[in-house]
Amino acid sequence: MAAHSSKIVIYAALGGNLMIAVTKFAAAAYTGSSAMLSEAIHSLVDSGNQWLLLYGLRRARRAPDEEHPFGYGMELYFWTFVVAIMVFAVGAGVAFYEGIIKIRAPHPVTDNYVNYAILGVAIVIESIPFTIALRAFLTRKGDRSLFAAIRRSKDPTVFTVLFEDSAAMMGLVVAIVGLALAEHLDLPVLDGVASILIALILAGTATLLAFESKGLLIGEAVFPETKAAIQALLRNDPRIAVTNEILTMHLGPNDVLLNLSVDFRDALSSAEVEEAISELESAIKAKFPVVRRVFIEAQSWAAHRRAQNQRVPQG
């Protein structure tokens, strides 16, 4: 269900950005506006980014094989990181370059009414995927703040589209204000300044995306409350003396790897320990569907502590 809603968000953003990109390029060619050209490139880059997210979703669904026994779920995180690089390198880079060119050699923008009309239509069209992405995100964030929900999110597709659409809306407003000031103050250089401001918005968006994607790409644990619930389940099992360690990692938005080190009570036979491990694995998967793989190590608390102390520090 989550994957389906993510696709709807991406398709909505892709359709809107393609329509907007065509109209912006036509307006930029007709009027010679640097800010409009930056906005056109921005929409084109966003369209490419949505294709990359769809590609990442498709690749992430591949079944595990010999080379990737835990599956390909983390490919989605990789392609999200590539999107961040695209926004920064192409979107922000080209917009900044266009702004510098216009500032160094300013020239009046002709037929500004065309730019205003196109930008107005773009705001209306852009508001549709933005609203869809915002609603999808709000349904998942619960009572948390927006920032906390973004930090906790394990599905990068929705917040990536939300970030891009937010940057697009801000960029459109900056372009309109820049063109209006350039026309009414007779200062064509302000068109270039608007382009640079759009570049800064894109650079900031790319930085946030890269930061969030990096955490997912290198492996994030489950939510603290999920880990606490797993601890409670183990603590309530009379066959377990001590839970030595709980290690979790998201291999995808809905794919968690769980490793447990458990000290079973000495009175249990080997057959009873094996039965306990099988029952625990089934119980955990039933209560936490997001946990796809469970590895349980039977180890005494003392042996676990010795193994911990013998670990060679990294670096």
C-alpha positions, -999 to 999 in steps of 0.1 A, spaced: 0 0 0 28 24 9 46 16 -24 13 23 -43 8 57 -27 45 65 -34 40 58 -71 9 80 -72 29 109 -57 57 104 -82 34 100 -113 15 132 -103 48 151 -100 61 137 -132 31 147 -152 30 182 -138 67 188 -143 67 177 -179 39 201 -188 54 229 -169 89 224 -184 76 226 -220 57 259 -213 86 274 -194 111 267 -222 88 282 -247 83 313 -226 121 316 -219 129 314 -257 102 340 -265 110 366 -238 147 360 -231 142 358 -193 171 342 -174 148 334 -144 123 317 -167 151 296 -183 163 286 -148 128 276 -139 125 256 -171 157 237 -164 145 232 -128 113 215 -141 132 194 -166 156 182 -139 126 174 -116 110 153 -144 143 134 -147 144 129 -110 109 114 -109 120 89 -136 150 80 -114 127 74 -84 104 52 -105 134 33 -117 147 29 -82 113 16 -70 113 -10 -98 148 -21 -91 142 -24 -54 114 -49 -60 138 -75 -74 139 -108 -56 171 -118 -36 197 -138 -55 232 -153 -50 250 -120 -54 225 -100 -32 210 -125 -7 192 -97 12 175 -83 -19 178 -49 -37 157 -27 -14 185 -3 -8 187 6 -45 158 30 -38 180 48 -13 209 50 -38 187 65 -66 173 90 -41 209 101 -34 215 104 -72 184 126 -73 200 149 -47 232 151 -68 211 159 -99 193 187 -82 225 203 -70 248 197 -100 223 203 -128 195 223 -114 213 246 -90 245 247 -112 228 258 -144 205 283 -126 235 299 -109 254 300 -142 224 316 -160 221 342 -132 258 352 -134 256 356 -172 225 378 -169 241 399 -142 273 404 -162 254 413 -194 219 424 -184 192 429 -211 155 438 -207 130 410 -208 104 414 -235 67 406 -233 67 400 -196 30 393 -196 39 359 -212 62 351 -183 36 361 -157 9 340 -174 32 309 -177 44 312 -141 9 316 -129 -3 285 -147 29 267 -134 19 275 -98 -15 261 -103 -2 229 -120 26 225 -94 2 229 -65 -15 196 -76 14 172 -71 25 193 -41 -9 188 -24 -8 150 -32 27 146 -18 19 167 13 -13 147 20 6 114 16 33 126 39 9 140 66 -9 106 67 24 90 77 38 116 101 12 112 128 16 136 157 53 143 150 66 177 138 73 180 101 111 179 107 109 149 130 87 130 105 112 136 77 141 125 99 122 93 108 109 85 74 123 53 58 105 59 24 125 86 6 101 88 -24 74 109 -7 97 134 11 118 137 -21 88 148 -42 77 170 -13 111 187 -11 112 192 -49 77 205 -52 83 229 -22 115 242 -39 95 245 -72 68 266 -56 94 289 -39 113 292 -72 82 302 -91 74 330 -65 110 342 -67 109 342 -105 77 363 -105 90 388 -80 123 391 -98 107 397 -132 82 422 -117 110 442 -99 132 441 -130 104 455 -151 90 482 -127 125 494 -115 140 491 -150 168 470 -136 172 439 -159 200 427 -136 173 417 -110 163 389 -135 197 374 -130 195 379 -92 163 359 -92 180 331 -111 208 330 -85 182 329 -57 165 300 -75 199 283 -76 203 288 -38 169 273 -32 178 242 -53 211 239 -36 195 239 -1 169 213 -12 197 191 -26 216 194 6 186 183 27 179 154 3 215 142 3 216 143 41 185 123 45 194 98 18 229 93 33 215 81 66 192 56 48 220 45 24 245 36 52 218 18 72 193 31 97 178 12 127 141 7 133 122 33 153 130 33 191 94 23 200 97 -7 176 129 -18 192 113 -14 227 84 -35 216 108 -63 204 126 -60 238 93 -64 256 84 -94 236 117 -111 244 115 -100 281 81 -117 285 93 -150 272 101 -172 302 127 -192 282 150 -162 279 173 -152 308 189 -122 292 186 -104 259 222 -96 250 218 -74 220 192 -63 194 206 -51 161 183 -38 133 187 -22 99 164 -11 72 172 -27 39 142 -9 23 112 12 35 93 -20 45 122 -45 48 141 -48 81 169 -71 91 169 -82 128 198 -98 146 193 -110 181 218 -123 207 199 -142 234 209 -160 266 185 -189 270 179 -204 304 204 -232 313 176 -257 321 165 -258 284 177 -287 262 191 -281 228 159 -292 212 139 -267 234 163 -239 224 158 -247 187 120 -248 192 122 -214 211 142 -198 183 116 -210 157 87 -197 178 104 -164 185 111 -158 148 74 -165 139 61 -143 167 83 -114 157 74 -116 120 37 -118 129 38 -88 152 62 -67 131 55 -73 94 82 -49 84 108 -74 98 115 -98 69 146 -115 82 154 -127 117 187 -142 129 188 -154 165 221 -163 182 220 -184 213 248 -171 235 254 -167 272 256 -132 286 292 -137 298 303 -150 264 286 -121 247 304 -96 270 338 -113 263 331 -111 225 321 -74 229 354 -66 247 375 -84 221 361 -64 192 388 -44 175 378 -6 174 372 6 139 398 31 126 
